[in-house]
Amino acid sequence: MLIIREVFIAKPGQASKLAKLFKKGFEHETNIRIMTDMAGNYNTVIVEMQVNSLAEFEKQMEDYKSGKPDPKMDPKVAEEMSKYTEMYMTGRREIFKLE
């Protein structure tokens, strides 16, 4: 089992908007949590998900990169989500193995 964290440093004034957007976009996913900073780097937004394997995560990434719409996501929300890259300055991915 793996924990994947997508860590974003939002532009000033955009962190709460980005977190709300992710929350709306992933509301149908039971294995995803959205977190914001309380200490540490300001304007941090984290999307954390749990997957069984790297192969599962890679499949999700291939589906995302293909551009095909998520059948579980409202098309209006998908349109909003397409603009999330305008809301952050930098980011990184962290992958942890659960022991």
RONU-944504 format. One line per 2 residues: their letters; for each residue x, y, z of C-alpha. Coordinates in steps of 0.05 Angstrom, whole numbers, m for minus. Layout:
BEGIN
A) X Y Z ~ ...
//
This chain:
BEGIN
ML) 0 0 0 ~ 26 69 m19
II) 9 140 1 ~ 18 191 m55
RE) 20 265 m38 ~ 16 319 m90
VF) 43 380 m54 ~ 27 449 m84
IA) 52 517 m63 ~ m5 562 m84
KP) 2 634 m108 ~ m13 685 m53
GQ) m88 688 m41 ~ m102 623 m80
AS) m91 568 m29 ~ m162 564 m2
KL) m190 570 m73 ~ m144 514 m96
AK) m163 470 m37 ~ m238 482 m49
LF) m229 466 m122 ~ m193 400 m107
KK) m246 383 m55 ~ m301 393 m106
GF) m263 357 m161 ~ m248 296 m119
EH) m311 292 m77 ~ m330 225 m109
ET) m263 194 m90 ~ m262 159 m22
NI) m186 149 m20 ~ m167 223 m29
RI) m157 276 24 ~ m145 350 15
MT) m102 385 66 ~ m77 456 77
DM) m19 481 119 ~ m23 501 192
AG) 53 506 201 ~ 110 503 151
NY) 110 534 82 ~ 53 584 72
NT) 0 570 19 ~ 12 495 18
VI) m44 450 m8 ~ m36 375 m9
VE) m76 323 m46 ~ m64 256 m12
MQ) m87 189 m40 ~ m78 117 m23
VN) m63 65 m77 ~ m47 m9 m75
SL) 14 m5 m121 ~ 55 39 m167
AE) 22 4 m226 ~ m46 29 m201
FE) m20 100 m194 ~ 13 98 m262
KQ) m53 76 m293 ~ m88 135 m260
ME) m35 182 m287 ~ m41 153 m358
DY) m117 162 m354 ~ m107 234 m331
KS) m56 249 m386 ~ m100 219 m440
GK) m148 277 m431 ~ m209 232 m428
PD) m260 258 m378 ~ m271 224 m311
PK) m340 193 m317 ~ m352 206 m243
MD) m338 281 m248 ~ m389 333 m266
PK) m369 365 m333 ~ m374 435 m303
VA) m327 415 m247 ~ m280 383 m298
EE) m278 450 m334 ~ m260 486 m269
MS) m207 434 m253 ~ m174 447 m320
KY) m151 515 m294 ~ m119 491 m229
TE) m49 501 m257 ~ m60 576 m257
MY) m68 575 m181 ~ m1 549 m158
MT) 73 568 m166 ~ 107 501 m154
GR) 95 431 m130 ~ 124 363 m119
RE) 102 291 m111 ~ 118 248 m50
IF) 108 172 m49 ~ 109 134 16
KL) 104 59 28 ~ 59 39 86
E) 95 m10 132
//
